[in-house]
Amino acid sequence: MVRLYQPETPRLLLRQWQPDDREAFAAMNADPEVMRYFPRCFEREESDGIADLCEELIRQLGWGFWAVELKATGEFIGFTGLHAPTDALAFAPCIEVGWRLARQYWGQGYATEAARASLKLGFEVLCLDEILSFTAKSNQPSLAVMQRLGMEYVEDFEHPALPEGHPLRAHQLYRLGARRWSADLGDPDTCIRMLNP
């Protein structure tokens, strides 16, 4: 049986996806400001397919890109978690930490808090040696989150899924190793629940 994990912080619950999340997720993926650093916005069918894939990967692995719920209100605010990218990246295979939040929840530290909970699971439960993160070089908000997480810049690279000359093709790669996490960055405020011990 796969062990299902559910990170929880003082403000946030990182959980399995629910049917009610789809509408808010689709609205987020149709927001041009949220999708500014992605090639395009997503139609509802494509957005639902992404949510379905996230849900299925969590079911298979016990972890993945979780739906993020604001504990105070029960609202779905976006997703955060760990993922094994499938693009033909020069540094693959690897595990990345990623996030995407609805615009009204920006600027409140939620992305950093949820990503830190994901890192805790990656290093302290899954025993990963390193976790990567990457985004378009112009995506300064996400690059700032990576820096707040204590991740270190590795290199610039051209994302192979985007054509030559595309304004988002230039990316930056960051990494965090298990040794640095355990020495400096551990997160005592995050609880990792196992739903089926």
Secondary structure in CASP SS format (residue, H / E / C, confidence):
PFRMAT SS
TARGET T0000
AUTHOR 0000-0000-0000
METHOD secondary structure of the structure
MODEL  1
M C 1.00
V C 1.00
R C 1.00
L C 1.00
Y E 1.00
Q E 1.00
P E 1.00
E E 1.00
T C 1.00
P C 1.00
R C 1.00
L E 1.00
L E 1.00
L E 1.00
R E 1.00
Q C 1.00
W C 1.00
Q C 1.00
P C 1.00
D C 1.00
D H 1.00
R H 1.00
E H 1.00
A H 1.00
F H 1.00
A H 1.00
A H 1.00
M H 1.00
N H 1.00
A C 1.00
D C 1.00
P C 1.00
E C 1.00
V C 1.00
M C 1.00
R C 1.00
Y C 1.00
F C 1.00
P C 1.00
R C 1.00
C C 1.00
F C 1.00
E C 1.00
R H 1.00
E H 1.00
E H 1.00
S H 1.00
D H 1.00
G H 1.00
I H 1.00
A H 1.00
D H 1.00
L H 1.00
C H 1.00
E H 1.00
E H 1.00
L H 1.00
I H 1.00
R H 1.00
Q H 1.00
L H 1.00
G C 1.00
W C 1.00
G C 1.00
F E 1.00
W E 1.00
A E 1.00
V E 1.00
E E 1.00
L E 1.00
K C 1.00
A C 1.00
T C 1.00
G C 1.00
E E 1.00
F E 1.00
I E 1.00
G E 1.00
F E 1.00
T E 1.00
G E 1.00
L E 1.00
H E 1.00
A C 1.00
P C 1.00
T C 1.00
D C 1.00
A C 1.00
L C 1.00
A C 1.00
F C 1.00
A C 1.00
P C 1.00
C C 1.00
I C 1.00
E E 1.00
V E 1.00
G E 1.00
W E 1.00
R E 1.00
L E 1.00
A C 1.00
R H 1.00
Q H 1.00
Y H 1.00
W C 1.00
G C 1.00
Q C 1.00
G C 1.00
Y H 1.00
A H 1.00
T H 1.00
E H 1.00
A H 1.00
A H 1.00
R H 1.00
A H 1.00
S H 1.00
L H 1.00
K H 1.00
L H 1.00
G H 1.00
F H 1.00
E H 1.00
V C 1.00
L C 1.00
C C 1.00
L C 1.00
D C 1.00
E E 1.00
I E 1.00
L E 1.00
S E 1.00
F E 1.00
T E 1.00
A E 1.00
K C 1.00
S C 1.00
N C 1.00
Q H 1.00
P H 1.00
S H 1.00
L H 1.00
A H 1.00
V H 1.00
M H 1.00
Q H 1.00
R H 1.00
L C 1.00
G C 1.00
M C 1.00
E E 1.00
Y E 1.00
V E 1.00
E E 1.00
D E 1.00
F E 1.00
E E 1.00
H C 1.00
P C 1.00
A C 1.00
L C 1.00
P C 1.00
E C 1.00
G C 1.00
H C 1.00
P C 1.00
L C 1.00
R C 1.00
A E 1.00
H E 1.00
Q E 1.00
L E 1.00
Y E 1.00
R E 1.00
L E 1.00
G E 1.00
A H 1.00
R H 1.00
R H 1.00
W H 1.00
S H 1.00
A H 1.00
D H 1.00
L H 1.00
G C 1.00
D C 1.00
P C 1.00
D C 1.00
T C 1.00
C E 1.00
I E 1.00
R E 1.00
M E 1.00
L C 1.00
N C 1.00
P C 1.00
END
